[in-house]
Structures are given as C-alpha cells and as structure tokens.
Amino acid sequence: MSDTVPRPSKPSRPTGRAKPRQSDIARAAGVSQATVSLVLRGTESGVVLAAETRRRVLRAAEELGYVPDPVATRLAAARNGMLGLYTFSTTFPTDVAHSYYPVLVGVEEEAAAQGQDLILFTGASRAADTTSHAAAVRRVRAADGCLFFGRHVPDDPIRRLSDDGFPFVYIGRRDEPGISYVGADYVAASAEVAVRIAEQGHRRVRYLRENDDAPASTDRERGVVEGARGAGIETAGLVERTDGGDVDARLARWRDAGVTAVITEETDTGAALSGLTAAIARAGLSCPGDLSLALLGTPAAPAGAALGTAGEISGFSVPMREMGRAAVRLLLDLIEGTPTPRRHLLLACAPVPGTTIGPPPPAR
C-alpha cells in the first residue's frame, strides 16, 4: 500500500481541539489516514504494511495522546477489550469498609489478568428515580459486555439487554429468566449454621432478617428454615423481620419466651446486624454465655466490637472476591461465544467457627 503524505513531521498536539484525530497521526507519521486506521484497528484486511510504518504510526499515536472512541471502536470491530461494571447499590463500593468492596477487588484482579479494561457505571445518582434506570443502563453498550450487582434490579432495561443479545452477568443469584449469574450458595451455608446451633442443644431460636425480598435474603431464610426443621429446632415463629430500629423490645420478648440463640443476616445496609448487636450490648448480655449469636455473611467491619468482644461472630463468610473473578471469566465466555458455558454458578461459603455459638445457658 502506498502513502501519499510526504515526510513525517515531528508529533505535536493539535491546537484548538481537545483530542487528536487520526488525521493528526497521519500527518505526524507521514502516512495516509487509511494506513493509520488499519494500524489502530489491529487489522490489515489483506494489505501488507512495513514494520517501520506500523512503528511510526503507533509512536505518533502515543506521543499525541490519541485515545480511540470506545463506541466507534465497537462499531468498527467485534471487541474493544473493555468490560462494564454497573452497580444498583446506592454508592459505588470504593471504600474498603463497604460490604461489596471485595467484589470490586475480584473484578479488577481478574480483568487485569485477562487483559481487559474496566468502565465503571453507576445509577446511584438516580436511585430515587427508577424510571431513569433505562437510560443509565443503555450506556453500558459502550463496553463488550457488563457485570451488574446490587440487591435490586430494574426489570425492563435488563430485559432489553437480554432480548438484544448483549452479554452481561449478574454478581449474585437472580430469579429473572435469561440472566447469567455468579452467586453464593446461601441456602446450603445457612442450613449448616442452623444445624450447628442445634448441635449445641438449642431448640428455641429466632432468625432476624431485614424487610426486603432480595434473592440473597430469601435464600438465607430458606436455608435457615430447612436446616432448623431437619435438626429439630422449633420453626413456629422462627423468622422475624426488622428495619433495625425495634430490636430491644424483641430481644426482651425472646428472652421471656426462652429463646437461647439468634441468627441474623448480613446485607449492604447492615440494619438487622447493627440493630441486634446494639440491643444485645444495651441489655448487658454476653455471647455465647447468655445468648448464642450467628451471622449469615461477612460483616463490612468487625461486628464483635459492639458486643464487647474481640472474637469473630460465628456463621459463614461470603466468597465476594471469588464471585467477582468468576463473573469476569463467565462474561468473557459469553462475549467470545464459548459453547454452552455454565451460565448459573453458585460458590460455596466457608464456615466461620467464631466465638459466639455455645451451649444454651441454664434455664432462668
């Protein structure tokens, strides 16, 4: 292929424009704009280019600070090496104390290992206006595919992505048909905690969960009920819901009824956990001396401090970091069209022995 542009000029940033264009690179490298386009697209369409020509183009592009438009790149080629990450959480988990932060770490690690860039999207500013989620979700099409997470998902915009064949993976189990996901096996892990409590001799137990019906919460409840039923724990009145602000009165009532152990869930709000640990502390109770306590999940911050103990609350840990990494791998399988990838993955939760489960105290 011949180039009509004469000799290359010294690269310099164009004046009067915020970003350099391919025509600026062509001028700096002394080649035609068509040659620049071929080199930057990574394809030569059967045209043989000299190695020196390619080096000149890439050197000029780097010195000029050229950044390709991701949408234009996607239109011109099947892939652009960019994965989206969209959260429906009220805040993006950039704080290490955020319960979703390990998910972000896992996604970043695996994306880097796979040579992928990340684009972070959030609907947090529109959290109070769910009608605008559709416009927000449409932005993820600039990437090759997208990862979603957060406890609640707007159905319509996600369904449109699925109908259009856009590759995406949800981090967390979902009930909606057609959604690929990587989640945690909360049912099995929660059942194991209930069995562990029964093995210590507890028969009157309460499970305190929050009010919403996200799949992670319903799975935990299902596991607790199934485990309790199989282990001989009374299931009548087992499950109670709270917003975290009424636990003191509940705790007194439970104690009067002979309840000797309480199980609660971990969520991104932490409402049930913080309400329960604060009520236990205000009542002057010790765990497990006066009351056994189990947590279904990993607290964002050490929850034992609220109980006046340096020990860890018994229960299980959620493999958040591994979920993020596995979700990236599954998304790349979908993008690349890997035959029959396993589209629904549930990872096992590791038991946490902790220090807050023990035998029931003597009857009062």
Helices and strands as residue ranges (DSSP letters): H 22-29, H 33-41, H 51-64, H 70-76, E 82-87, H 101-113, E 117-122, G 124-126, G 130-132, H 133-138, G 139-142, E 145-149, H 155-163, E 168-171, E 180-184, H 186-199, E 205-210, H 215-231, E 239-242, H 247-256, E 261-265, H 271-282, E 292-296, G 304-307, E 314-317, H 320-336, E 344-347, E 350-352
